[in-house]
């Protein structure tokens, strides 16, 4: 098709296709978009006439996209993001600063980074409202891909075999925004409790407490690199439970610093740092071009600013 020829569809058509892909029915798509069902059906018929091929087909009581429909749906999120960026920039130029940012982040960010971020934005940019959902990295990346979030805060570990920023994030923008030291959790009377830095290899004879599936996978990877397989005595995602078990001598554990700081340290527990090379990397994930949306750009800047002191402490 010549570059100066307009395509036989527009942004409104793409929004309809995306809504059908998300909801699985014309009626639900119409409700999401605020249209009547007949209006959406009529728009689909006009679109199919213009492009000369069907975009939906009946599947029992629902509809599904044809191959042509899936092609259009694949591009719809990027188009929607670009339109939102343009609208937001125009709003900024005209002095309209009210905007919403949908944020999703991993659990240990909830009591540590997220409250500081919300307070920072409320002080510096009171016109920006933020909605927040907590999710582990794979689900957070998927939320951005499905246009249920504008920004996902995620993490990955060195040697992570289940890296959420590989194939699952293809087509999205992934940026490194900071790091989070990995700590070993020990009883206060443990011989390594006061060490300036602990080697995992020195804990090969300990019983271990493992966390979430991804954190457990990293523990196995970490110990494997040190030449042993950890004897896992207990598994829990609860930071308080981890500390309580360690305090009672059930075993030792690893926790990211943000997780350790999410709750006051229990009596009988000590934290010692692992080498900085074992720290997890923190990432922001957005749709391509989302940083052109002023509210998203400002929020990403605030995240980088708040994490900068953490990164500086880690370097020193």
Buried (B, 14 or more C-beta within 10 A) or exposed (E): EEEEEEEEBEEEBBBBBBBBBBBBBBBBBBBBBEBEBEEBBEBBEEBBEEBEEBBBEEEEEBBBBBEBBEBBBBEBBBBBBBEBBEEBBEBBEEEEBEBEBBBBBBBBBBBBBBEBBBEBBEEEBEBBBBEBBBBBBBBBBBBBBEBBBBBBBBBBBBEBEBBBBEEBBEEBBBEBBBBBBBBBBBBEEBEBBEBEEBEBEEBBEBBBBBBBEBBBBBBBBBBEEBEEEBEBBBBBBEBEBBBBBBBEEBBBBBBBBBBBBBBEBBEBBBBBBBEEEBBBBBBBBBBEBBBBBBBBBBBBBBBBEBBEEBBEEBEE
